Structures are given as structure tokens and as C-alpha cells.
Amino acid sequence: MTIEDYLQEVALRLDAAGLCYGHGTDNPSDEAFYLVYGFLGIDFADARAVHRVLDGEQLESLEAVLKRRIDERVPTAYLLGRAWFAGYEFHCDDRALVPRSPIAELILGEFQPLLRDRPSRVLDLCTGGGSIGIAMALQWPDCHIDLVDISADALELASKNIALHGLESRVNCIESDLFANVSGRYDLIVANPPYVPMQEFEDLPDEFGHEPSLGLLSADEGLQIPLQIMRDSVDHLRADGLLVMEVGYSNFQLAQRLQQVPLLWLDFEHGGEGVLALTGRQLQQYREQFN
Ligand SMILES: C[S@@+](CC[C@H](N)C(=O)[O-])C[C@H]1O[C@@H](n2cnc3c(N)ncnc32)[C@H](O)[C@@H]1O
């Protein structure tokens, strides 16, 4: 069987299984491509590889992976042990969420037109496996980046990713409950914190059950951690610095709570929503609102 034939068959089987595609792709055909090319270690840009014929051993291994994807609903990135974010490759396992934030698009566009100058000191708060911070470090070769997470396990994965990209001299891991162990002021703070309310968490598709709940759940309708970040960022951001934070579908709740605050919700060309931006000055001005 050629890879092309197998891709078609896998897409049909994934479609029939009614999976959730919230972890890097959004349809069965792309998921089939991601799984098969990824597992075989073929460059995703290699269109001619579809004509290759799969041998018996490859088919058997692929079938075993596919079975876990369908029967156990394990996200493909965990099955491959790798994920791609902003075009860069990362180690990926269940110590951290599968990277998928729309913030990738902002990084590739260097946060224009929001940032006037290239930042020199940046914080990736709630970093997980480090994808956001590391992608920023790759985008800005002179920038120093701190990666913060409360989970020592997630930071082990982040360290592995720092080493994968040879960024040990500019990217630093800090184990911390939000800003507790963080000092100094940053030009840019980017955060993709947990923001899923308990009620929604219980209804999430099985794929999310393979991810650490610490990375998803936030009390107070999902807003406890995002609000705390807004409150505490004031003391860690320069006045002309910028906070960019993802709150996903909790955006409506947050906007309801913060009606006095001019939250800037960012638009994405390649999909995604619920990412806001505020300057250090605005955070200072509206500080009382975040309590
Ligand atoms: C939504 S995940 C984001 C991971 C990564 N930034 C990404 O975009 O894929 C949130 C991360 O926040 C971390 N986290 C949860 N509570 C935290 C806290 N109080 N302080 C620091 N990190 C926290 C979790 O361990 C998890 O890795």
C-alpha cells in the first residue's frame, strides 16, 4: 500500500471514530497526515513521499499507533513524542499540554503593531513545555527569556526543549507559583495560563483527559489565574511593556467582569480567539478592577 492510499484510509477511519481535533489539527485528513508523516519521520513539506510503499513492519507499527489514537483518544503529539509550534519542533509528552496556542501567529508577526521595539527581556508565564518562550527566543536572537511554571515536571520538558534548540545561554527556567519567584521588570509578558472552569472541564472530550489538569483548570469561572496574572503583572512589567494573555472561551466572562477596562482582543488570520493585550500603563491604571 502507498502512503497516499494509507492516508486516505486513515482519514476515513479517524472521521468515523468521531475524534476531537483540538490538539494541532482540526480535521481528519490533516490529522492522518500529521500522524503518518510524523510517525515515519518524513518532512511535512515532502509531497512526493506519498508515492512510497509502506512495508509490513511500518504498517504494523502505524496500526498500533492509530489504535491508541482511536481507542484511547491519546493526542497524536503525545503518540509521536513531538509537536510543532510556530514552525518549530518540540519534544512533547504528558508533563505539559500539547502546544496549540494562536499566540504562535503573534510571535511570527513579532507582535506587530503592538510592540514598538524588539523586547530584550521577556517572560513566558505558565510555560508548560516551553514552546511559546522558545519560539520567541528563536524569533529574537538577542532576547533573554524566562520560562515560568509551577510544575517541576513541565519545566523538565521545557529544559529538554531549550537544549533541543541550543538556547541555554538565553532561556532560563524558573519554578514558581505565578510571580512568586520572579524578580525585575520585563518588556513583554506572554501567558497562556489555565482558564477552563470546572464545569466545562468535566465535559471536555477524552483527548483532554490525557493532559495535566493543572494546565487546564482555573477556579472562579476559569478567571482566578488570569485575573491574578493581570493584578501581579503590574509589578513585573515596564510601563511601556505589554502583557499578552490567552483566556480562550473564558473571554466573554472576563469581558463581563472587566467592563471598565479597555481590553484589546486580538484578531487571528489562521484561527483562534480569546487573546488579549494590555500595556503596563493600563494594568497600573485599572489595577483595582482585577481584585
Ligand atoms: C494552558 S498550559 C500552557 C502551556 C504552554 N504555555 C502552552 O501554551 O502550551 C498552562 C500551564 O500553566 C501551569 N500553571 C498552572 N498553575 C500555575 C501557577 N499557579 N503558576 C505557574 N504556572 C502554573 C501549568 O503547569 C501548565 O503548564
The ligand as an SDF file (V2000), in Angstrom:
LIG
                    3D

 27 29  0  0  0  0  0  0  0  0999 V2000
   -2.5370   26.0860   29.4030 C   0  0  0  0  0  0  0  0  0  0  0  0
   -0.9910   25.3850   29.9500 S   0  0  0  0  0  0  0  0  0  0  0  0
    0.0370   26.2740   28.8330 C   0  0  0  0  0  0  0  0  0  0  0  0
    1.2950   25.5970   28.4490 C   0  0  0  0  0  0  0  0  0  0  0  0
    2.0550   26.3290   27.3310 C   0  0  0  0  0  0  0  0  0  0  0  0
    2.3190   27.7050   27.6470 N   0  0  0  0  0  0  0  0  0  0  0  0
    1.3100   26.2330   26.0160 C   0  0  0  0  0  0  0  0  0  0  0  0
    0.8540   27.2560   25.5130 O   0  0  0  0  0  0  0  0  0  0  0  0
    1.1730   25.1160   25.5010 O   0  0  0  0  0  0  0  0  0  0  0  0
   -0.7970   26.1860   31.4930 C   0  0  0  0  0  0  0  0  0  0  0  0
    0.4690   25.8970   32.2810 C   0  0  0  0  0  0  0  0  0  0  0  0
    0.3720   26.6740   33.4970 O   0  0  0  0  0  0  0  0  0  0  0  0
    0.9730   25.9600   34.5430 C   0  0  0  0  0  0  0  0  0  0  0  0
    0.4350   26.5070   35.8050 N   0  0  0  0  0  0  0  0  0  0  0  0
   -0.7350   26.2190   36.4110 C   0  0  0  0  0  0  0  0  0  0  0  0
   -0.8570   26.9470   37.5390 N   0  0  0  0  0  0  0  0  0  0  0  0
    0.2700   27.7040   37.6440 C   0  0  0  0  0  0  0  0  0  0  0  0
    0.7200   28.6550   38.6050 C   0  0  0  0  0  0  0  0  0  0  0  0
   -0.0100   28.9650   39.6550 N   0  0  0  0  0  0  0  0  0  0  0  0
    1.9160   29.2320   38.4130 N   0  0  0  0  0  0  0  0  0  0  0  0
    2.6710   28.9100   37.3260 C   0  0  0  0  0  0  0  0  0  0  0  0
    2.2960   28.0180   36.3820 N   0  0  0  0  0  0  0  0  0  0  0  0
    1.0990   27.4280   36.5410 C   0  0  0  0  0  0  0  0  0  0  0  0
    0.6350   24.5190   34.2740 C   0  0  0  0  0  0  0  0  0  0  0  0
    1.5390   23.6560   34.9110 O   0  0  0  0  0  0  0  0  0  0  0  0
    0.6970   24.4730   32.7370 C   0  0  0  0  0  0  0  0  0  0  0  0
    1.9550   24.0230   32.3120 O   0  0  0  0  0  0  0  0  0  0  0  0
  1  2  1  0
  2  3  1  0
  2 10  1  0
  3  4  1  0
  4  5  1  0
  5  6  1  0
  5  7  1  0
  7  8  2  0
  7  9  1  0
 10 11  1  0
 11 12  1  0
 11 26  1  0
 12 13  1  0
 13 14  1  0
 13 24  1  0
 14 15  1  0
 14 23  1  0
 15 16  2  0
 16 17  1  0
 17 18  1  0
 17 23  2  0
 18 19  1  0
 18 20  2  0
 20 21  1  0
 21 22  2  0
 22 23  1  0
 24 25  1  0
 24 26  1  0
 26 27  1  0
M  CHG  2   2   1   9  -1
M  END
$$$$
